[in-house]
Amino acid sequence: MNKQFEIIDSNLLLDDFLKIREYRIKHDLYEGGQSPELRRLRLEKEHAVSILLYDPNQSSVVMVEQFRIGAKESDNSWLLENPAGYVEPGETIETVASREVKEETNCEVSHLQLICEFFVSPGISNEKIILMCGQVDSTTAEGVHGLEHEGEDIRVEVLTLDQAKKELYNGRINSTSTIMAMQWLLLNKQHLDNQWLSQS
C-alpha cells in the first residue's frame, strides 16, 4: 500500500530554542479512504548526536551529569548521560561529536562507531538522535564543564562498566540514548575491544 498524507495548513505557534508548529492534515487509512482533518502539534528541533564514551584500555565509560528540567518530578533530577549536541547546518556528525565531547568532558575522541539513528518521540516531535560510541582515554576525563552563556553546569564522571551496569534503570542513567548505547556496548564490547585495541 502506497500510503499518502496531505498537509492542509500549518502555523508556527512558538519560535524559540524549541519550535512548535500546528499542522492540519489528512492521511490514508488502512481500510481505504482518508482520515478526517486532524490537528497535530509538532515540536521541531535540529537532529542531535549522542556519544557514549568508552575506554577499552580501562574497561570504563565517561559520562556527564547535569540537571534536567524534564526529570524534575523524579527522585533525582541530575542524570548521567552521554555527551550530546545539535547538528548545525553544514556540520558533519563527526564534527559535532568531537566538539561536544571536548566541551563537556575535555576528552579527545580517537575512533567513532555509529550505533543507530532513531526518532526520540515521533508522535510529537521530528527530533532524531544519531547515536554513536567513541573511544577516549578516560584518564583525561575530569572536572566541571559547559558553556556559561548556555547556563551549562556539567560534571564529568568515569565509571567502570560494572558500575555503569548498576546505574542502568535506577534513576541516574535514565534517558533513552544513554540506556540504548549502554545496552549496545554490553552486547558489542568484545568486538569493539578487538577492533579498537588492534588499531592503538
C-alpha positions in Angstrom: 0.0 0.0 0.0 1.4 3.4 -1.1 0.3 5.4 1.9 0.0 9.2 1.5 -0.7 12.2 3.7 -1.7 15.8 2.9 -0.8 18.9 4.9 -3.8 21.2 4.6 -2.3 24.1 6.7 0.5 24.8 9.2 1.1 27.5 11.7 4.2 28.3 13.8 3.0 28.7 17.4 6.3 29.1 19.2 9.6 30.2 17.7 12.3 29.9 20.5 15.0 27.4 21.3 12.2 25.0 20.7 9.8 25.5 17.8 6.2 24.2 18.0 4.1 24.1 14.8 0.5 23.3 14.4 -0.5 21.1 11.5 -3.9 20.3 9.9 -3.6 17.1 8.0 -5.4 14.2 6.4 -3.8 10.8 5.8 -4.7 7.5 4.1 -6.4 4.8 6.2 -5.5 1.1 6.2 -9.0 0.1 5.2 -9.3 2.7 2.5 -10.3 6.3 2.2 -8.9 9.2 4.1 -9.0 10.3 7.7 -11.0 13.4 8.6 -9.0 16.6 9.0 -6.8 16.2 12.1 -4.9 18.7 14.2 -1.4 17.8 15.3 1.2 19.7 17.2 4.9 19.0 16.4 8.0 20.0 18.4 10.6 20.9 15.8 14.3 20.7 16.5 17.6 20.0 14.8 18.9 16.5 14.9 21.3 15.6 17.7 24.4 13.5 18.1 24.8 11.5 21.3 28.1 9.8 22.0 28.8 7.0 24.6 32.5 7.4 25.5 34.2 4.1 26.0 37.8 3.4 27.1 38.7 -0.2 26.1 42.1 0.0 28.0 40.4 0.8 31.3 37.1 -1.0 30.6 35.3 2.2 31.6 32.9 4.8 30.3 32.9 8.5 30.6 29.5 10.2 31.2 28.3 13.6 32.2 25.9 14.6 34.9 23.7 17.6 34.8 20.3 18.9 35.9 17.4 18.1 33.5 14.2 20.0 33.7 12.3 17.1 32.2 13.2 14.9 35.2 12.1 17.5 37.8 9.4 15.2 39.2 11.7 12.3 39.7 13.7 11.4 42.8 16.9 12.7 41.2 16.8 15.4 38.5 20.6 15.2 37.9 21.0 12.4 35.3 24.1 10.5 34.0 24.1 10.8 30.2 26.2 10.7 27.1 27.7 14.0 25.9 25.5 15.3 23.1 24.8 18.3 20.9 22.7 19.5 18.0 23.9 19.4 14.4 24.2 22.9 13.0 23.7 23.5 9.2 26.7 22.3 7.3 28.2 20.3 10.1 29.1 16.6 9.9 28.1 14.3 12.7 31.8 13.6 13.4 32.5 17.4 13.9 29.6 17.6 16.3 30.7 14.5 18.2 34.3 15.8 18.6 33.2 19.3 19.6 30.7 18.2 22.2 33.0 15.6 23.8 35.7 18.2 24.1 33.4 20.9 25.5 31.7 18.6 28.0 34.5 16.2 29.1 37.8 17.6 27.9 38.4 14.3 26.1 39.6 13.7 22.6 37.8 11.1 20.5 40.1 8.7 18.6 37.5 6.4 17.0 33.8 6.8 16.3 31.4 3.9 15.7 27.8 4.6 14.5 25.3 2.6 16.6 22.0 3.7 15.0 19.6 6.6 14.3 16.2 6.9 15.9 13.3 9.3 16.5 13.0 10.3 20.1 9.2 10.7 20.2 7.7 10.6 16.7 4.2 11.1 18.0 5.0 14.7 18.9 8.5 15.6 17.5 10.7 15.4 14.5 13.8 15.2 16.7 16.2 12.4 15.7 19.3 11.2 17.6 22.3 9.9 15.8 23.7 7.5 18.4 27.5 6.8 18.4 30.2 5.2 20.5 33.5 7.0 20.8 36.9 5.8 22.0 38.6 8.0 24.6 41.3 7.9 27.2 39.2 8.1 30.4 42.3 9.1 32.5 42.0 12.6 30.9 38.3 13.0 31.9 37.6 15.2 34.9 36.2 18.4 36.1 33.1 20.6 35.5 32.5 21.9 32.0 29.9 23.5 29.8 29.2 26.8 28.1 28.5 29.6 30.5 26.3 31.6 28.1 24.1 28.5 27.8 23.9 28.0 31.5 25.6 24.6 31.4 26.9 23.1 34.6 28.2 19.7 33.5 30.2 17.3 35.8 32.3 14.5 34.3 32.1 11.1 35.9 34.1 8.0 35.0 32.5 4.6 35.7 33.8 1.1 35.3 31.5 -1.0 33.1 30.3 -2.8 36.2 29.4 0.5 37.9 27.6 1.7 34.8 25.6 -1.5 34.6 24.4 -1.0 38.1 23.3 2.6 37.3 21.1 1.4 34.4 17.4 1.9 35.3 18.0 3.1 38.9 17.4 6.7 38.1 20.8 8.1 37.3 21.1 6.5 33.8 17.5 7.1 32.8 17.5 8.7 29.3 16.8 6.9 26.1 20.0 7.4 24.2 22.3 6.5 27.2 20.3 3.4 28.0 20.4 2.2 24.3 24.1 3.0 24.0 25.0 1.1 27.2 23.0 -1.9 26.1 24.7 -1.8 22.7 28.1 -1.6 24.3 27.5 -4.5 26.7 26.4 -6.6 23.7 29.3 -5.5 21.4 32.2 -4.9 23.9 34.3 -7.9 22.8 34.1 -7.0 19.1 34.8 -3.3 19.8 37.8 -4.2 22.1 39.2 -6.4 19.3 38.8 -3.6 16.7 39.9 -0.6 18.7 42.8 -2.2 20.7 44.3 -3.6 17.5 44.3 -0.1 16.0 46.0 1.5 19.0 
